[in-house]
Amino acid sequence: MDVKEILISFLDQFEFVSEEDKQKLSEKLNVKKYSRGKLLQKEGEIPRHCFFVLEGAVRRFQLSDGLDKTIEFYTPDNGSVSPESYINQSPSEYFLETITDSVLMIGEQERDAYLIKAFPVLEKIIREMMQREWGAAQSKLALFKLSSPEERYLNLLERQPELMEIAPLHQIASYLGMTPESLSRIRKRIASKIRLDR
Amino acid sequence: MDVKEILISFLDQFEFVSEEDKQKLSEKLNVKKYSRGKLLQKEGEIPRHCFFVLEGAVRRFQLSDGLDKTIEFYTPDNGSVSPESYINQSPSEYFLETITDSVLMIGEQERDAYLIKAFPVLEKIIREMMQREWGAAQSKLALFKLSSPEERYLNLLERQPELMEIAPLHQIASYLGMTPESLSRIRKRIASKIRLDR
């Protein structure tokens, strides 16, 4: 699929968008392909863009005391990359990079304000996306607070299984708040449970 | 202030809302006063309403294995109470209660869809609110993952200082992911630092 087709198939999920608006929006919205390892945002810089992952995956991380800490993975089911620093136009505390070849929709405040005026349906699309993402972000926070490391891992498998193919073990471990060794132990334990259940 | 005035002063922050729309919205939107300790949502029930805290505070919590675990506090700066279960219409995993006398705006999916049609400006209001809340939720998750218990406490003091007056110590400790004893030690340490700095 070319990027325009990918965008249209993304818009298909919003049943209130007419075919005509889909075509027009797919010409106006900014969508690009990126190779794996592209740095999209640096710590300390004020974000000029926000992103939405249509294909692939983006990682949000922090470098502190020589450690690389993964905060978030964004994949198509959880695709809006628009942290507080973008919304408030304050310096970013994080880095963003693609961890696989990706197709991203790119937002920019002034242009988006203009597009929303030209296509009022975009307001509803963004509102629905934000509501969904926000609900998911709240659930993630609750889960992180309440659950065991093993439950966190199982939840990640359920919500973003593609990450297991894309992200290296140490990034997934850091994201789950554990060491790579603990994650390996948990994976072994789960694998042997599955064998026993057969 | 009566509830209508409270609502109008909330709407004042959105500079794109005309005075006429503010008056009309304040007649249509559903705002109510609640006493402290009102149970707004039970675990296991599909949420019929979402809420926005205009005054006071709402706590989201879970009861499991005889323990009361605080997941979130909602106050006017962080007021949208509309968890994933409301958005997806699935059974709630949490309880919601007011922890002080509160003024809440109440949403309900069908009625809100009707109001958005009648007042298109509401779409933009909700979109801006969601975007802000979502940015804040992401920051909270990052903070919870990356920071020390003391940093979490200081951040809470900065973001929602009113909670110190309203919520009992054990709820704040549970929310910060620590024991009440650890929180007491942290508070003492900070108090003595402040004395030394004078």
Interface residues (C-beta under 8 A of the other chain):
Chain A: R60 Q62 S64 K69 I71 E72 S80 S82 P83 E84 Y86 I87 N88 E93 Y94 P120 E123 K124 I126 R127 M130 Q131 R132 E133 W134 G135 A136 A137 Q138 S139 K140 L141 A142 F144 K145 L146 G177
Chain B: R60 Q62 S64 K69 I71 E72 S80 S82 P83 E84 Y86 I87 N88 E93 Y94 P120 E123 K124 I126 R127 M130 Q131 R132 E133 W134 G135 A136 A137 Q138 S139 K140 L141 A142 F144 K145 L146 G177
